[in-house]
Amino acid sequence: MKFRRQSRDLEPMNLISLIDVMFFLLIFFMLSSTFTKESHLGVELPEANGTPSTETQQQIEIVINEQGTFSVNGRSLVNNEIDTLKSAILKVSEGKTDLPLLLTADAKTPHQYVVTAMDVAGQLGFVKISITSRQPETVEKKKK
């Protein structure tokens, strides 16, 4: 007896169910992963490598303490207003914007006060703005 082979036509594969499974896996992994929100940037302030210069050139020094109080060349300002800081810098500089401006801030001073002082100096036309940094600790000081 001779059997006839039945010809099978390959049926197309149903991809809808595969797409559904992949979609559910994608949703599962998205929901199960943890997202971390960076609330602050870790900034390590630089340390100075050189020695301080011994020049006696006239300069303007703005010091900002921990509370954000400004002082210009050793004189504390009445308030922290931008106009007060502008007038104090103009009075000390006598309109000379080519003088170097030295900005010293306490380590715990909010950065907004430093940015405000830099912005005021830039608005007045100062281009030689320096920010002070602390000297690195020596080996002997670290051992103590």
C-alpha positions as CSV (number, residue, x, y, z in Angstrom):
1,M,0.0,0.0,0.0
2,K,1.3,3.3,-1.0
3,F,0.5,6.3,1.3
4,R,0.5,9.7,-0.1
5,R,2.4,12.3,1.7
6,Q,0.3,15.1,2.8
7,S,1.8,18.4,1.9
8,R,1.8,20.9,4.7
9,D,1.8,24.5,4.0
10,L,3.8,26.4,6.6
11,E,1.4,28.6,8.4
12,P,2.7,32.0,9.3
13,M,3.8,32.4,12.9
14,N,1.5,34.5,15.0
15,L,3.7,37.4,16.3
16,I,1.0,39.2,18.2
17,S,1.4,37.0,21.3
18,L,5.2,37.4,21.1
19,I,4.9,41.2,20.9
20,D,2.5,41.1,23.9
21,V,5.0,39.1,26.0
22,M,7.9,41.5,25.1
23,F,5.7,44.5,25.9
24,F,4.9,43.1,29.3
25,L,8.5,42.2,30.0
26,L,9.5,45.8,29.1
27,I,6.9,47.2,31.5
28,F,7.9,44.8,34.2
29,F,11.6,45.8,34.0
30,M,10.8,49.5,33.9
31,L,8.6,49.3,37.0
32,S,10.9,47.0,38.9
33,S,14.1,49.0,38.4
34,T,15.1,51.7,40.9
35,F,15.6,55.2,39.8
36,T,17.9,57.4,41.8
37,K,17.5,61.1,41.9
38,E,20.7,63.0,42.4
39,S,19.8,65.8,44.9
40,H,23.3,67.3,45.1
41,L,26.6,67.4,43.3
42,G,29.7,66.2,45.1
43,V,32.2,69.0,44.5
44,E,35.7,68.8,45.8
45,L,37.2,72.3,46.0
46,P,40.7,72.7,44.6
47,E,43.7,73.3,46.8
48,A,46.3,75.9,45.9
49,N,49.7,74.6,44.7
50,G,51.7,77.8,44.4
51,T,52.9,80.3,47.0
52,P,51.0,83.5,47.5
53,S,52.5,86.5,45.6
54,T,54.2,89.2,47.6
55,E,53.2,92.1,45.2
56,T,51.7,95.1,46.9
57,Q,49.4,96.0,44.0
58,Q,46.1,97.7,44.8
59,Q,43.3,95.2,44.8
60,I,39.7,94.9,46.0
61,E,38.9,92.1,48.4
62,I,35.4,90.9,49.0
63,V,35.0,88.6,51.9
64,I,31.8,86.6,52.5
65,N,31.3,85.0,55.9
66,E,29.3,81.9,56.8
67,Q,26.0,83.8,57.1
68,G,26.5,85.5,53.7
69,T,27.5,88.9,55.0
70,F,29.7,90.8,52.6
71,S,32.7,93.0,53.5
72,V,34.7,95.0,51.0
73,N,38.4,95.7,51.8
74,G,37.7,94.9,55.5
75,R,34.6,97.1,55.9
76,S,31.4,95.2,56.5
77,L,28.3,96.2,54.5
78,V,25.1,97.3,56.1
79,N,23.0,94.7,54.3
80,N,23.4,92.0,51.6
81,E,21.6,93.9,48.9
82,I,23.1,93.9,45.4
83,D,23.0,97.7,45.2
84,T,24.9,98.1,48.5
85,L,27.6,95.7,47.2
86,K,27.8,97.6,43.9
87,S,28.2,101.0,45.6
88,A,30.8,99.7,48.0
89,I,32.9,98.2,45.2
90,L,32.6,101.4,43.1
91,K,33.6,103.5,46.1
92,V,36.7,101.4,46.8
93,S,37.7,101.0,43.2
94,E,37.1,104.7,42.3
95,G,35.8,103.6,39.0
96,K,38.9,101.6,38.0
97,T,37.6,98.3,36.6
98,D,41.1,97.1,35.7
99,L,42.0,96.4,39.4
100,P,42.2,92.8,40.5
101,L,39.2,91.6,42.5
102,L,39.8,88.9,45.1
103,L,36.8,86.9,46.3
104,T,37.2,85.0,49.6
105,A,34.3,83.0,51.0
106,D,33.9,80.8,54.0
107,A,33.7,77.1,53.3
108,K,30.2,77.0,54.7
109,T,29.0,80.0,52.7
110,P,26.1,79.1,50.3
111,H,27.3,79.3,46.7
112,Q,24.5,81.8,45.9
113,Y,26.4,84.6,47.7
114,V,29.6,83.8,45.8
115,V,27.7,83.9,42.5
116,T,26.0,87.1,43.4
117,A,29.4,88.8,44.2
118,M,30.8,87.5,40.9
119,D,27.8,88.7,39.0
120,V,28.0,92.2,40.5
121,A,31.7,92.4,39.7
122,G,31.0,91.3,36.1
123,Q,28.2,93.9,35.8
124,L,30.6,96.6,36.9
125,G,33.1,95.6,34.3
126,F,35.7,93.8,36.4
127,V,37.5,91.1,34.4
128,K,40.4,90.2,36.8
129,I,38.4,88.2,39.3
130,S,40.2,85.6,41.6
131,I,38.7,83.2,44.0
132,T,40.9,82.2,46.9
133,S,41.4,78.6,48.1
134,R,43.0,77.0,51.1
135,Q,46.5,75.8,51.2
136,P,46.8,72.0,51.3
137,E,47.7,70.5,54.7
138,T,51.3,69.5,55.0
139,V,52.4,66.0,56.1
140,E,53.4,67.2,59.5
141,K,50.0,68.8,60.1
142,K,48.2,65.6,59.0
143,K,50.2,63.5,61.5
144,K,49.2,65.6,64.5
